[in-house]
Amino acid sequence: MEDLIRELPKVELHLHLDGSLRVETAIEIAQEFGIELPTVNKEELEDYLQVSDDCDSLAEYLKKFEFALKIMQSKEALIRIAYELVEDAAQENIKYLEVRFAPLLLTESLSKEEVVEAVLTGLQRAEDDYDLEVNLILCCMRHQDPSKSVEVTELAINYLDAGVVGIDLAGDEANFPPEEHEQAFQLAKGAGLHRTVHAGEAAGADSVRKAIDYLSAERIGHGVRINEDQETVEIVQEQQISLEVCPTSNLHTNVIPNLEEHPIKDYYELGILVTVNTDNRTVSNLTLSEEYIALYNSLDFELSDIEEVILNGVKAAFISEEKKETLINEFKTEFKRIEAKYKS
């Protein structure tokens, strides 16, 4: 079954660029640009970029981004890292991908426009080389002044027809409530930008409600804690707000005590539009295929359930209804072909 799952066409909607760079690439870029490394040993450097099994908080998890951000301050680095991320996704048959990052964190030597254009260049070069579609989401950061979120939104609007499809709110959910960034998200809505918000991870269901009420969130990043309030569950159900669920990441940030207790199966059975994502391929040291295999092995998802969740990803994607319909038909045909292959 594991080999079959690896072959299935997939979609990933919640994937951070700065949490997904290859360790070897980090070493090579650092050496090329004279960036000081704590070690040039690949195995030792992994400790700076990946969480260990005993990671016990979101704060500890987020520390793994500090070194990556130092590496990503040049056009050459951004183009390469973006390209390689798409290349890695293509290796496991991801057919549609949304990558996100916070451009204002990468402006030590570049303008915010140069940052976005470099990432788009890398993504689009890889898109041309591999058989998949890629779009970009720009992240606003909760801890920054809300005016910075407006700045990010205006930046996203400028690239709306060039590969940027939406904005996100990320960062310290527990200490910075979403409503502070309402102006930016209403500006995005008015301009036709899609909206997703990290919520229901480090804070509870109330954070999800505010993301929907104040920020007009179409999707919720994580949303794992919506079950702390039944009314919030019902709102997510009724409004078909999709959840970008990242089970292994939730385990690493101590939102859940173990994978078997993750509520994704409960949400799925309620008809909530759950999608499955890695969050950060390098930080959590996993692939999307491994995330789906964990659903099968640890959370009682059958193959038909996994295929339905994959299709949920298509339905929740920030693409046109026409493209969604095309992808869904292609995926269903491919599901049947792969199943027949493994039955024969």
MOBELQUI-V394114 format. One record per helix or strand of 3 or more residues. SS is the DSSP state (~ for helix, > for strand). FROM is the first residue (numbers start at 0). LEN is the number of residues. If there is no record, write none. Layout:
# MOBELQUI-V394114
ss = <SS SS>
from = <FROM FROM>
len = <LEN LEN>
This chain:
# MOBELQUI-V394114
ss = <~ > ~ ~ ~ ~ ~ ~ > ~ ~ > ~ > ~ > ~ > ~ ~ > ~ ~ ~ > ~ ~ ~>
from = <1 9 16 22 41 57 64 74 93 102 111 132 145 163 177 193 204 218 225 229 241 246 258 263 273 287 302 320>
len = <6 3 3 11 8 5 7 17 8 4 18 9 13 7 14 6 11 4 3 9 4 6 3 6 3 11 14 23>
